[in-house]
Amino acid sequence: MTSKIMATSCRDQLASPLALFNGLLFQALLDPGLAIDGERMKRAQARLRTVLPADGS
């Protein structure tokens, strides 16, 4: 049971950045003025790195 819970948790963790990427891509296609790029993108990536596991798992 525990391994199943952990596997679901890992899938959820991997799905979050993917959903974020898909949302940003869709947003940029709908309205390029709302796209996150340049310094805003660098800051967003830095924030994302702070919440991701350090060992990539």
Residue, then its C-alpha position, 0 to 999 in steps of 0.5 A: m500500500t505504501s509503495k502505491i501511495m509513493a508512486t502516485s505521489c511521484r507521478d503527481q510531482l512529475a505532472s506539476p511541472l508538465a502542467l505548468f509548461n503546458g499552461l505557459l505554452f497555451q497562454a503564450l499561443l493565446d496572447p503572446g503579451l502574457a508570455i513569461d520570458g526573459e527575466r521573469m522566466k529566469r525568476a520563475q525557473a529559480r523558484l521552481r528549482t527551490v521546490l523540486p527535489a535536489d536529487g531529481s527523484 
